[in-house]
């Protein structure tokens, strides 16, 4: 009897050793090949296989080349309807086969989305999920209900969410910018709001003045005489109109602004906010008609801006601009002959043959080739509302430790 118990105990020890050593000796190149065939949202599960697999996944995710992210993005979906409790929110990590997309005219993008299971959310997520920006693998999102919403930081790789502001109403209209200081390793969330927003509901003569506030996560700031962190702090009063959420890149948050020039005419201007110093400055005036509708995005490793021009006329166009340097922008291409229904355009992916995939009206998807000027719609489903966020990096650290600065 004792021999039998000893044999069972030895078998259990052997099984535990096999689990711990599973993957040991596996060449990193083979591991990368395996991981490249998976959807990004599968990587957290791979970490649970063994200590060795955990190390392989972390090494793969921290790759400086990040080639595996070039065709990846996050897609948030919800059912269109009046009741937010029934909106069925989901978020998918999408990794597109760009060769198939580019060559297959009958490619079903809708079916490609449902191949990857939705991320699992802890807590109350009966909301529409709006993705407002990303920084170092962390996402700034809004959870919107009928008359309230809350903002917070979400780590899709660890399924952690940190709410950063109290529930407000739609009377409190904020635009946000989420960024990171490479110098102090601190994360900061900036928000701007229009002081005259409520007043202009009853009077059209109130001037536009925006107030900017900042919330510094974790340890106290090093560039202030009175350290303030984890609470909102008044920063700037801005004499211009900010038209979209800020976009982060390499220690800077870029804002798209409408500002009056010397000729008293409003112009589209790019402002750069240094996350570390919290100093904001104008970098470039874009030669774009100010009566157009503008948005700014992180895309393809830099910052892009899109403008809808002459929206009330038959000569409607969409201009797409690209940032070359901090103070240098160039107009990449113009999309002509578009429908008045194309109100919102977001760039998704750019392919080697210059063809571009973008989303229209948070609804359907379209390819556009700037050289041939040809467009083709590949998926249209008006039952869903969609938001897209580019994935520039992955972060498997604990959200609280990342924001505290104890783990990057």
Secondary structure, 3 states (H helix, E strand, C coil): CHHHHHHHHHHHHHHHHHHHHCCCCCCHHHHHHHHHCCCHHHHHHHHCCCHHHHHHHHHHHCCCCCHHHCCEEEEEEEECCCCHHHCCCEEEEEECCHHHHHHCCCCCHHHHHCCCCCCCCCCCCCCEEEEEEEECCEEEEEEECCCEEEEEEEECCCCEEEECCCCEECCCCEEEEEEEECCCCEEEEEEEEECCCCHHHCCCCCCCCEEEEEEECCCCCCCCCCCCCCCEEEEEEECCEECCCCEEECCEEEEEEEEECCCCCEEEEEEEEECCCCCEEEEEEECCCCCCEEEEEEECCEEEEEEEECCCCCCCEEEEEEEEECCEEEEEEEECCCCCCCCCEEEEEECCCCEEEEEECCCEEEEEECCCCEEEEEECCCCEEEEEEECCCCCCCCHHHHHHCCCC
